């Protein structure tokens, strides 16, 4: 019996930055524009999502959490947003580049 193991580049707890989308292949459903370039953390590895046969195979999916204060000046450091992001739109981000927390 052959067991397939899904190799992923990112793991739970890792810091990531959402990459710019490829302008040649427009797909607005992949990630909201307001989160592009923002730093977050992998909350959960979801893995591959089954797509109907007429769709291309997508890379692994991850549930990521972002500090809402990166997006809205009215947010506190306790405000978060959780989004699912395909692995090909994620880049590794060192912890030192995270924005400083704002106290309210």
C-alpha positions in Angstrom: 0.0 0.0 0.0 1.4 3.4 -1.0 0.8 6.3 1.3 1.1 9.8 -0.1 2.4 12.5 2.2 1.6 16.1 1.4 4.7 18.3 1.7 4.0 21.8 2.6 6.3 24.8 2.7 4.5 26.5 5.7 3.5 25.1 9.1 1.3 26.3 12.0 2.7 29.2 13.9 4.9 30.5 11.1 5.0 34.2 10.1 4.0 34.9 6.5 3.5 37.8 4.2 0.8 37.7 1.5 2.4 38.2 -1.9 1.1 40.3 -4.8 -1.1 38.4 -7.2 0.2 37.6 -10.7 -1.4 40.3 -12.9 -1.3 38.0 -16.0 -3.6 35.5 -14.3 -6.4 37.6 -12.7 -8.4 35.7 -10.0 -10.0 38.1 -7.5 -11.3 35.2 -5.4 -7.8 34.0 -4.4 -7.2 36.7 -1.7 -8.8 40.0 -0.8 -6.8 43.0 -2.1 -6.7 44.6 1.4 -4.6 41.8 2.8 -1.9 41.8 0.0 1.5 42.7 1.5 0.3 42.2 5.1 2.0 40.0 7.7 0.2 37.2 9.5 0.6 33.8 11.1 -0.4 30.4 9.9 -3.2 29.3 12.2 -4.0 26.0 10.7 -2.8 24.0 7.7 -5.9 22.9 5.7 -4.0 21.2 2.8 -5.3 20.5 -0.7 -8.8 21.4 -1.5 -10.6 19.1 -4.0 -11.8 21.0 -7.0 -14.1 19.8 -9.8 -12.3 18.2 -12.7 -12.6 21.2 -14.9 -10.5 23.4 -12.5 -6.8 23.4 -12.3 -5.1 21.8 -9.2 -4.6 24.4 -6.6 -1.7 24.6 -4.1 -2.2 23.7 -0.4 -4.6 26.0 1.6 -3.8 27.6 5.0 -5.9 29.4 7.5 -4.0 32.5 8.5 -4.6 35.2 11.2 -3.8 38.8 10.7 -3.7 41.8 13.1 -6.5 44.1 11.9 -4.5 47.1 13.0 -2.5 46.6 9.7 -5.7 47.3 7.8 -7.7 49.7 9.8 -6.4 52.6 11.9 -9.5 52.2 14.2 -8.6 48.6 15.1 -6.9 47.6 18.4 -4.1 45.0 18.8 -6.8 42.6 20.0 -8.7 42.8 16.7 -7.9 40.0 14.3 -9.1 38.8 10.9 -8.8 35.1 9.8 -8.5 34.3 6.1 -7.7 31.2 4.0 -4.7 31.7 1.7 -3.3 29.5 -0.9 0.4 28.6 -0.3 1.6 30.1 -3.6 0.5 33.5 -2.3 2.5 33.2 0.9 6.1 34.2 1.6 8.2 33.5 4.7 8.5 36.5 7.0 11.0 36.9 9.9 9.4 37.7 13.2 11.5 40.9 13.5 9.6 42.5 10.6 6.2 42.3 12.3 4.7 45.8 12.9 4.8 47.0 16.5 1.7 46.5 18.6 -0.3 49.6 19.3 -1.8 50.0 22.7 -5.2 51.5 23.1 
